[in-house]
Amino acid sequence: MVRVAILGASGYGGSELIRILGRHPGVELVGFSSRAYAGRPLSAAWPQIDLNTPFARVEEAVAEAELVFMALPNGIAMELAPRLVEEGRRVIDLSGDFRLPPDVYEAWYGAPHANPDWYPRARYGLSEFFRDELPGAELVANPGCYVTAATLALAPLTAQGLDERVAIAAMSGVSGAGRDAGGTAFAEVNENLRPYKPAGEHRHTAEIEFNLARLRAQGRPVRTHGSAAARPLSFTPHLVPMTRGILVTAYVEPTRELAAQELTEIFREFYAGERFVRFGDDLPQTKGVYGANSVWISLRLDERTGQVVVFAAIDNLVKGASGQAVQNMNIVLGFDEGAGLETRGFWP
């Protein structure tokens, strides 16, 4: 059994970690932190979780832990994670602090990185591509939710150099903004659909570009710190009036003419044996992956324009955050990769 603490356990990502790790056969949960609920029981934040264990301060929460999940806002892990690692703990960070090179981070997050020397020590946790780097890792940067869906949708084409130009439209449920986010009041989101941070404004744009550059340069599997030159793409996210789920639609101008059968074979071969990737003819729906650590991918060839249109659906709180974090933990520690994780969604 590995002793695990969750920092930021009163947020949506934290609640999913509690749910998933609570049934993990190799995990003992030993600590939970929350600034808003410090000293109160977990049930104060999550009435559905029948635990009287109190939220504690960070130092108390990690005191017995061997591995720490950090489900905290950007800017905190870059200062705290190095100390936890130096004290002998492994860290899986769900924020953006170690996903990008420090200069790229500063350009997109608007602040210098507090510990740039630690970026080379981190491993990037998009499990399907970087799993060879993850066993024994001391610090794992969990990918962004939009990034996970978009990268998984585009990787088979990108790895073969078949993507000339890419445009992505993505829709996310309100939970992607976090529990304390402004602008997500019921009256603002109900019966409403709106784009936000378009035309190169969203931070995940850089991470998607960086992932595709690595795949384009290295093929598969991929190394976190291999050299890669990013190519600009268009990314437009939208907020939809539902709690959770992401649906990505990626429009790809291919480098050569492709037939529908060839495209299908490329995707099937690329994802053969991946238990958390579901590829088929049926168009994805977010309810189909609700609560699951899976991505559901499909594609269409537009015969009129020659464009390849790829669709991908994930649960932003599971495969887009906490589920993938547990998948990474499983690889880091040598557990079965699917331990504690669901591959099928549920349809209430």
N, C-alpha and C positions, 0 to 999 in steps of 0.2 A: 504494500500500500504506500502511495506517495501522499505526503501531507501538503494540502493546497490551501492557499488564501486567495480571496477575491477582493481587490481594491476597487471601490466604486460599485459596490454590490447593490446599491439602491437605484441604479440606472437600469434601462432596458437591457443593455448588454449584460449587466451583472445578474439580473433575474434569470436570463437564459442560461448563464453559466451555472447558477444554482440548480436550475431544473435539470440540465444535462449531467452535471457532475454528481448530482445526488443519486443517480442510478449507475454511475460508472463503477465497474467492479474493482478498479485498482486505485480509487481515490478516497481519501479521508479529508473532508472539509474541516479546516481548523481555525479559520479566521475570516472576518468580513469587515470592511471599512465603509463608512459613509460620513461625509461632512454634515449632511442635513439630518441624519437620523442617529448620530453618535449616542451611544448609551441606551438606545431603544431596541426592542427585539426586532428580528427580521420581519415578523408579521405586521409590524407597524407600517412598513413600506410595501410589503407584499402579503396581503391577507390570505392569498391562496397558498402560501408556503407555511405549513404548520410547524414552525421552528421558533422557539423562544430564545435562541442564541442571540446575544446582543451585538449590534454593530459596535465596533471598537475604533480607537484611533489606529493609524497606520502601524505604528510600532508594536502595538498589542496584537493587531490582526496578523502580522507576519512573523511573530515571535517563534512559532513552532513550525512554520512552513518551509518546505523544501522547494516548492514551485509557487510562483505568484502570477496570477492573472491581473493585469492592470487595465481596467475598463474606465479610464479617467479622461478628462478633456485634454486636448492637445496642449503641450508645453509642460506637463507635469512629469511624464515618464522620463524625459531627457535628463532630468536632474535626479530623479529617485531611482530609476532602474539601474544605473551604474553602481550605486551604493549597495543595492540588494544583491547584484551579481558578485560584487567584491566580498560580500558577507557569505557567499557560498550558495546562494539561491539561483534557480533558473527563473527567467522572466519571459512571459508572453504578453506583449504590449498591443492593445487593441486601438491605440491612438495612431496618429500620423507621424510620431516623433522620429522613428527610425526607418521609415519606408523609403525615403529619398536621400540622395547625397545632400550634405549640408548646404551647398550653394543653391541647389534646386529647392530645397526646403525653404530657405530664406526668401527666395523669389516668389514662392506661391503662398507661404504662410505669413509673410510680412514681418518676420522677426528672425534674428540670428539664432542658430542652434547653440544651446548652452554647453553641449558636450560633443563637438564634431568628431573628436578622436574615437568616439564609441561607435560611430556609424559603421566602420569596417568590421566591427566585431559582431554586428547584428546579422541575422539570417532572415531572408524574406519568406514569409509563410504562405505563399500560394501553393498549397500542398501538392497539387497534381503535377506541378512543373519543377518545384524546388525540393522535393522530398529527399533527394540524395544528399543535400546539404544539412538537413535538419537533425539527424540522429546525434544526440549529445549536445545540441546547441545550448549556449548559455543565455542568449537573448534573441527572441524571435519577434519580428515586426509583422503583425497580422495585417493583411491587405484591407483596403477600403471596400465598402459594400458594392458601390457602382463598379469599382475597379475589378472586383472578382467576377461579376456577371459579364462585363464587357471583355475582359481578357479571355475568359473561357469561351466566349462566343467567337472571338476572332482568331484565337491561337492557331487552329489548324491551317488557316489560310496564310497567316503571317509567317509561321515557321517555314513554309515553303516559298516565301517571297511572292505570294500571289495577290497581295493587297496593294494596289497602286494608290488609291485615295479612300479614306474612311470617314463616314459621318455617323454619329451615334445619337439616337434619341432614347432617353431612359426615363422611366416613371417609377416613383418610389412612394411607399406608404409613409404616413406621418411619423412613425416611430424612428425613421432614419434621422430625424432632426434631434433626437434625444428627448429625455423626459422633461428637461427644463427649458426647451427651446421656445423662443418667442415667435409670434406669428402663426401658431398652430392651434389657436383657440377654436372650439367647435364652429362658431359662427364664421370663422375665416376659411375653414377648409371644407365644411360640409357643402355638398352640391356644388363644388368648385374645383376647377382644374387649372393649374397655372405653371408656366415655365419659371425657372429662377436660375440666376447665375449662368446665363447663356454666353455663347461666343467667346469661349476661352476664359471664363471667369471662375469656374468651379475648380477647386483644388485637385479633385480626382482626375482632371484632364491630364495633368503632368504625370501622375502615377500610371494611368493607362498608356500614355505615350512611352513611358520608360519601360514598362513591361513588354510592350510590343517590340520596342527596339532590341531588348535582350533576346526575345524569341527570334527576331529577324536575324540577329547576328550570331546566335549560338545554337539555334535549333532547340531540340529537346533531348535531355533535360537541360535546365538553365542554371547558371550560377548567379548569386546575388550581386557580386561585385565584378562581374565581367564587363569589359568595355562595350559601350553601345551608344549610338547616336540617335537621339529621338527624332521622329518625324511628326510634324504637327497634324492633328486631326480635329474634327469638329465634334463637340460634345455638348448636348443640351439636355439637362435634367428637368423633370416636371414633378410637381407634388400632386398626388392624387388622394381623394378622400377615402382612404382605407388605412387600417392600422399598420399592416406590415406587408412586405413583398416588393420586389423590384422586377420590372420587365424592361429588357433592353432590346431595341431594334437597331441593328447595325447595317448600314448601307455601304457596300464595298464595290469600288471600281476595280475589277481584277486586272492583272498585268497581261493576261491573255484570255482568249475565249475559252470558256469552261462549259461543259455539258452538265446537266442535272445529275446524271448517274455518276460522273466523275467526282462531283462535289460530295455526294453522299458517301462515296467510298473513301474520300479523303478524311471526312469527319469520323466515320466509323472506325477506320484504321487508327486514327490519331488517338481516339478515346477508348480503344479496345482494352477491356480489363479494369477500367476506372469505375469503381463501385458507386461513386457519388456523381457521376455524369450520366444523364439520361438523354440519349439522342434518338430521334425518330421523326416520322413524317407529321405526326400531330403537332399543331401549333401550341406552344407553351401557354400555361395559365398560372398565375401566382398561387391560386388555391391548390394547384397540383403539387406544390413544394412547401406548403404552409407547415411550419414546424419541423421540416426535414433539412438535413445537411446536404441536399442535392441541388444540382443545377439541371434544368430541363432545357435542352437546346433543339432547335429545328431550323430549317433554312428553306428558302425558295430562290429559284433563278428567275429573274425578270427577263423573259425572252425578248421583250421589246427594247429594253435599254442595255441589256447585257450585265446589269447589276446583280450582285449576289446579296440577298437580304437574309441576315441571320438573326434569329430570335433567341433570347435566353431569359429564363425566369429563375429567381432564387428567393428564399426568405432572407430579407436583409439582416434580421437578427440572428440567423443561424448560419447558413453558409456564408452570409455576408459579414459575420462578426463572430459570435460566441461558438457556434458549431465548428467553424473552421479553426478557431483557436484551440478547441479541444482536439480536433483532428491533428493539428500541429503538435500539441502536447503528446498525443499518442505516438507520433513518429519520433519525437525527441527522446522519449523515455523507453521506447521499444515495446509499447503495448500494441495490440491489434489496432490497425488504423481506424477501424470503425467502432471501437469500444465506446459505449454510451451514446452512440449517434444513430439517428433514424435516417433511412434512405427514402422512405415514403412520406408524403404529406398526408394531412387529414382534412376532410371536407365537412365542416360543421353543418 
